[in-house]
Amino acid sequence: MGFEDHFDKIADAELRYLEGKLGELDPDELEVELSQGVLTLTLADDAEIVVNSHHAAGEIWMAAYRQAWHFGPKEADGKVEWRTSKNELRATLSRILSEKIGRQISV
């Protein structure tokens, strides 16, 4: 399996995980839509967070509230963690959602 195929597999798995986990939240707080490698999270105030697979860069990109992150895959012991030099995708998304929704959200 080439890098492109492997990247698509692990990025798709991460986006589907996020869709499932966030889809458990109250739809009055957060609407979740995954389509063609783009996960769109729409909050009650119509603010959006976009998380997408960027095949060409080999990263998952996230944009929220005038900030952007580019998370690269770090694999160890059969697990994949999406990281920048300072941040991890799930932790960053949890923090942003918790601040915006006003209660603890864990992804």
C-alpha positions as CSV (number, residue, x, y, z in Angstrom):
1,M,0.0,0.0,0.0
2,G,1.5,3.4,-1.0
3,F,1.5,6.4,1.2
4,E,-1.4,8.0,-0.6
5,D,-3.6,4.9,0.0
6,H,-2.4,4.6,3.6
7,F,-3.0,8.3,4.3
8,D,-6.6,8.1,2.8
9,K,-7.4,5.1,5.0
10,I,-6.1,6.6,8.3
11,A,-7.5,10.1,7.6
12,D,-10.9,8.7,6.7
13,A,-10.9,6.6,9.8
14,E,-10.2,9.7,11.9
15,L,-12.9,11.8,10.3
16,R,-15.4,8.9,10.7
17,Y,-14.4,8.6,14.4
18,L,-15.0,12.3,14.9
19,E,-18.3,12.2,13.1
20,G,-19.5,9.3,15.3
21,K,-18.3,10.8,18.6
22,L,-19.6,14.3,17.9
23,G,-22.8,13.0,16.4
24,E,-23.7,11.8,19.9
25,L,-24.0,15.4,21.1
26,D,-27.3,17.2,21.3
27,P,-28.2,18.4,17.8
28,D,-29.4,21.7,19.3
29,E,-25.7,22.3,20.4
30,L,-23.9,20.9,17.3
31,E,-24.8,19.6,13.9
32,V,-22.3,17.2,12.3
33,E,-21.9,16.5,8.6
34,L,-19.2,14.4,6.9
35,S,-19.1,14.6,3.1
36,Q,-16.2,13.8,0.8
37,G,-13.5,14.1,3.4
38,V,-14.9,17.3,4.9
39,L,-16.3,17.3,8.4
40,T,-18.4,20.4,9.1
41,L,-19.5,21.2,12.6
42,T,-22.2,23.8,12.9
43,L,-22.9,25.2,16.4
44,A,-26.1,26.7,17.7
45,D,-25.0,30.2,16.8
46,D,-24.2,29.1,13.2
47,A,-20.5,29.3,13.7
48,E,-18.6,26.5,11.8
49,I,-15.6,24.4,12.5
50,V,-14.3,22.6,9.4
51,V,-12.0,19.5,9.6
52,N,-10.8,18.1,6.4
53,S,-8.5,15.5,4.9
54,H,-5.9,17.3,2.8
55,H,-4.6,14.5,0.6
56,A,-1.9,16.5,-1.2
57,A,-0.3,17.7,2.0
58,G,-0.8,14.4,3.8
59,E,-2.5,16.2,6.7
60,I,-5.8,16.8,8.4
61,W,-6.6,20.5,8.4
62,M,-8.9,22.3,10.9
63,A,-10.2,25.8,10.7
64,A,-12.2,27.5,13.6
65,Y,-12.6,31.0,14.7
66,R,-10.0,32.6,12.5
67,Q,-7.4,30.0,13.4
68,A,-6.1,27.1,11.4
69,W,-4.1,23.9,12.2
70,H,-2.4,21.4,10.0
71,F,-2.2,18.0,11.8
72,G,0.2,15.4,10.5
73,P,-0.1,11.7,11.3
74,K,2.2,10.2,13.9
75,E,2.0,6.5,14.2
76,A,3.2,4.3,17.1
77,D,2.2,0.9,18.2
78,G,-0.5,0.6,15.6
79,K,-2.2,3.8,16.7
80,V,-2.3,7.1,14.8
81,E,-2.3,10.5,16.5
82,W,-2.8,13.7,14.5
83,R,-0.4,16.4,15.7
84,T,1.1,19.7,14.9
85,S,4.4,20.5,16.7
86,K,2.4,21.7,19.8
87,N,-1.2,20.4,19.5
88,E,-3.1,17.2,19.0
89,L,-6.3,17.1,16.9
90,R,-8.8,15.6,19.3
91,A,-7.5,17.6,22.3
92,T,-7.6,20.8,20.3
93,L,-11.1,20.1,19.0
94,S,-12.3,19.2,22.5
95,R,-11.0,22.4,23.9
96,I,-12.5,24.6,21.2
97,L,-15.9,22.9,21.5
98,S,-15.9,23.0,25.3
99,E,-15.1,26.7,25.3
100,K,-17.8,27.5,22.7
101,I,-20.6,25.2,24.1
102,G,-19.9,26.0,27.7
103,R,-19.4,22.5,29.1
104,Q,-16.7,19.8,28.9
105,I,-16.7,18.0,25.5
106,S,-14.3,15.1,25.0
107,V,-13.5,13.7,21.6
